[in-house]
Every structure is written in C-alpha cells, then in structure tokens.
C-alpha cells in the first residue's frame, strides 16, 4: 500500500512495468495509476494470478481517460484469453486516439477473442504496431478476416503486424494477408508451420499487387520447397516494396535447382532485355544473418541481391549488360 501511495504521488512517471503480482497487489497498483496523467507506457506481463477483478480495474483505468497511453503491452497473461478481452475492450476504446503500440502476445486468444479485439480497434486510429504472436489462430479464419477488413477500411497507419507462431494455416493466411499487405511495412508470419505452398500463393498474390506496402517479410519456420519458392518468385517478380524476405534455415527450406531457377528468374529474367528491365530490383536479403544454418543460394542469386542492395538505381542496367552482351 505504501508503494502504491508513492506511485500515486509521483506525477512524472511515464513508464511502468508490472510483473508477477498477485491479484490484490495488482488492483492496488491499478488504482494508484489513475492520477498519472503523464503515463505513456504500461507493460504488464507474466501476471497469471490476476483474476477478473484485476483486469476490470485495468479497464476502469483505461476508460477513465486520466492517462493517454502510447504503448500498452499485455503479454504472457494467461487469464486474459477471450473472456479477458471482453473485459478490456471498452478500456481499449478509451485510449484509442493516443495508442501507438499494442502487444497481446501469448494470451491464449483464439477466434472469438480476436473478433472482439478487432471491434475495439476501430477507435485506435493512431496505432502503428500490433503484436499478437503466440496465440492460437488455427481456427480463426473469421477473426483474421475481420482483422483484414479493419486493415482495409480503418483510417490508420499500422506499420508492423506480428502474427508469428499463431498456428495460422492456409485458410487463415488467405483471410488476413490482403489487408495486411496494403497497410503494413513489416509483416511477421514466422513460426506458422502449417502454411503450405497453397497458402504462400495467397501471400504471393498480395505482394504482387501495386498496393503492397510490405518492406520486410518474416517467413522463418514455414516449410518451403520448390512449389513454395516458385509461388513466392511469382509474387516478387513485379513487386517494388519488399526489401527483405527472411526465409528459414535448411530444415525449413528444402529447395532444389528448379525452385532456385524460378527465384533467379524473378530477380533477372533473361528471356529479353525488356523482361530483364522489368525484373525485381528491390529485394536485397532473403536470410537472417543470425541464422548460421541458412542454405546457400546459387551464386547468381547472391549477385543479383547484392546489386539490388548496393546499386539500386543501376541494378537494372547492370543486369541487362551482364545478360545481353
């Protein structure tokens, strides 16, 4: 109680990190935060013993309008689940105009909770980063479709969407990827090992669109064979936004010469001078440098990626001179 009273008297606090409190202590802290008008960043994680009354107290804090949070991180809180999002949704509406970052990773959220969250996000017009990793969206095609509709229609500028390790399958990727591709500069899909080449074809269609804004695409942990590499290559052939597409290690990526030829053609189509000119001169990286077990692509692919990175303005001319002497 003395600690909570001290917080309540300190009007200059901008950041609070709460970890592993029991329910009573959590409620006490939430009540103490009501007067902190300067509070911008609230992180609550690992509070698995917090019950409904605790999260209701957080909702009351957010609804009060006393603090205009820019960042709210609620990760690894097992109670939240779908039921907790029902409790918190009104609170999110209370801070929607100021909120820039929302993290709800590893909270046992599924389709119902995701749909509830999307309804609450309608007021989050300033949101730039949304992290939903490590929830279970294996049967959440409807919720992911709602998320995609929100991305299509909401007046906001979401730059970063994290839906990695969410058990997303082909249907789920189909539901979300179009809306994600036209709004997000960074799209995290890694760790969704149920996605097949059929799902990657939906991603390929999305990045092929002239409206695609994705610059960084994370695909580690998704099994990619020749079929998958070929559909990704088709999407990249006309793409002008993706600079980095991080594939997995040699366990995830099992590509033969056929797959690499398709990818090489996307970077430098030598069938005619015009087709070489229209090839992809944007993407420069397909591996995370920290991944020591990454496959080694053919030399021509490494060369074309290097040209795109080091000489973006002259990459097309260089490829033409190299291929059509």
N, C-alpha and C positions, 0 to 999 in steps of 0.2 A: 504493500500500500504506500509506503514511503517513496519507493521508486516511482510508482505511478504518479504520485503527487508532484515529484520532482519534474517529471516529464511535462505535466500539465502546466507548470510554471515557466517552462523554457519555451518562449515563443519563437526562438531562432532555429529550432530543429527542422531540417529539410529531409533527412533520410533516417528511416528506422528499419532495422532487420530483426524480425522475431522468429525464433527457432525453438521448437520443442517445449512449449509452455503447456501446463495443464489448463483445463477449461476455465477455472476461476481466475487464474492469473491473466489469461488471455482476455477475458471480459473486462478485467480491471484496466488493462493496458488500452483496450479499445475505447473505453470511456474517458481515459485520460487524454486521448488524442483529439477530442472534439474541439479544443480551443487552439489547435496548432494550425493557424492559417497559412504558415509558410511551408508546411509539409508537402513535398513534391514526389517522394519516392518511398513506397511502402512495400517491403518484402516480407512475406510470411511463408515459411516452408518447414516441412517436417513436423507440423503440429497435428499429429494423428490422433491425439486425445481430445481435441477440441470438438465439442458437440454442437447440436443445432442452436443452442442459445448463444454460443460464442460467435458463430457465423452470422447470426441475426444481429448481434451487436456491431459487427463489421458493416453489415448492410445499413444499419442505422447511421453509422459514422459517414458512410459514403452518401447516403441520401440527404444528410443534413446540409451539405454544401459548405461546411466550415473549412474544408481543405480542398484544394483543386489539384488533385494528384496528376502528375505527368506519367508516372510509372507505377503499375501495380503488378507485383509478382506473387502469385499464389501457386507454388509448385510443391509437389510431393506432399499433399494434404489429403489423405485417403478419404476423410469424411466427405469432402466436397461432392464428389460423384454427381449424378444427375439431380438428386434431391437438393444438394447444396447450391447448385446453380439456380434452382428455383428461388432459393433464399436470397442469393446475391444479385440476381438480375436487376431488380429495382435499384440496388445500390450502384450498379454499373451505369445505369441511366443518369444517376445523379452527378457523375463525374465525366460523362461522355464528351463534353465540349473541350476538356483540358487533357484528356488521357492520350498519351502518345505510344506507350508500350504496355501491353497486357500479356502476361505469361500465366498459363494454366496447365503447365506440363505435369504429367504423371498424377492425375487426379481421378482416375477411374471414370472418365467421362465417355459416354457412348452416344448413340444416335439421338436419343431423347434430350440429353443434356446439351449436345451440340446445337440442336434446333432451338432450344431455349436461349442459348448464348447468342445465336445469330439475331434473334428478336431484340435482345438487349443491346446489341452492337449498332443498331440503327442510329442511335444518337452519338456514336463515337466518331464524329466527323474529323477529328484530328489524329486518329490512330495511324501510326506508321509501322508498328511491329506487333505481330500477333503470333505467340508461341503456344502450340497445342500438342507438342510432342509427347510420346509415350502414353497416350490414351488409346482406347480400343475403338477404332472406327471400322472394324472388319464388317460390320453390318450397318454402316452409317451412310449408305448412299443417299438417303433422303436428307440427312443433316448436311452432308457435304454438298449436295445440290443447293440447299438453302444458302450455304456459305458462298457458293459460286454466284448465286443470284445477287447476294449482298455486294459482292465484289464488282459485279457488272453495273449495279444500279446506284450504289451509295455514293454520295458526294464526299469522298475522302481520298487520301493518298497513301494507301498501305504499300510500304516498300518491302517488307520482309514477312513471309509467311512460313512458319515452321510446323509441318505436319509429319515429321520424321518419326519412325518407329511406332506407327499408329495402326499397324496391321491392315493398311489400306490395300484393297485388291483392285483388279481391273475395273470393275464397276464403280468403285469409289473414286478412282483416278479420273474416269470418264466424267463423273459428276462434278468434280471440282476444278479440273485443270484449265478449262477455257477462261473462267472468271479470274483464276489466279494468274494466268499468263498475261492478261491485258493490264493488270494492276501492279504486280509485284516485280521488283528488281532482283530479289533473292528468294528462291523457292527451294525449300528443304523437303525432299521426298525420300531421303536416305533411310535405310533400315526397314523399308516396306517390302519384305522379301516375297510377298505373294503376287507382286506385279509381274506380269509376263510380257512377251512381245506384243500381245494384243492391247494391253494397257499402254505400253510405250507408243503404240500407234496413235492413241488419243493425244498423248503428250506431243508427238511429232506434228500432228495437225495443228495443235495450239501454237507451237513455236514457229510454224511456217507462216502464220498469219502476219500481215503487215502491222497489226495492232499489238503484237507481242512486245512486252517491255522487259522480259526477264534478261538479266545480265549474268547472274550466277545461278547454276542449277546443280543441286546436290543429289546424286543418284547412287551413292555407295550403299552396298548391301542389297541392291536389286540385281538378280541374276540376268546377265546379258550375254546372249550367244550371237550367232551370225544374224538371225532374224531380227533380234533387238537392235543390233548395230546398224542394220540396213534401214530400219524404220527411223531411227534417230538421224541417220545420214540424210534421209529424205527431208526431214524437218529442218535440218541445218542448212541444206543447200541454198535456200532463199532467205535465211534468217540474217538479220543485221543487228541484233541486240545481244545475243548470248556470247559473252567473252570467256566464261569458264563453265565447263560441264564436268563435274567431278564424278568419275566412274569408280567402281570398286576395285578390290585387289584381284589377284589371279584366281581366287576362289569364285568371286562374283562374275568376273569377266572371262568367258571362255570363247574366244573369237578366233576363227581360222582366217586364212587368206581371203576368203570370199567376203567376210564381214569387213576386213580392213580395206579391201578394194573399194567397197561401197563408201566407206568413210573417206578414203582418199579422194574419190570422185567428187564428194561434196565440197572438199577443200580446193580441188583443182581438177575440173572436168576438161580433159584434154581433147575431147571429140571435135572441138572447133575453137577458134580464137574467141568468138563471141561467148561460148559456153564457159571458157576459162575466165573471161572477164566477169561473167555473172555468178561465178562460184563464191563460196563463203570466204571472205577475207576478214572476218571479225573474231571468230573463236581462236583463242591462243593457248588454252590449257584444258586438258582432259583428265589430269591426275592431281591428287593432293600430294604435295611434295613430302608430307609427313608419312605417307604410306610407303613403307620400304618394300612391300611385296606387290607393287603395282606391275602390271605387264609392260613389256617394252614394245611399243608400236613400230611398224616398219619405218625405215629411215625417211622416206618421202613425206610421211605424215608429220614426223617431228620437224622436218624442214619447213613445211607449209605453216605449221603452228608458230614456229619461230618467226617466219616472215610476217605473219599476221600481227604478232606481238611487237616486233621491233621496227617494222616499216609499214604501219597500217595504210599510209597514204600511197605507198608504192607497191603494195603486195600484189595487186592485180597485174601491174605492168611486169613485175619480176617473174610471176608465174607464166605469163604469156611468152616472155623472152626465153624462159627455161624450157618451155614445152613446144614452141613453134618456131624453131630456128630454120 
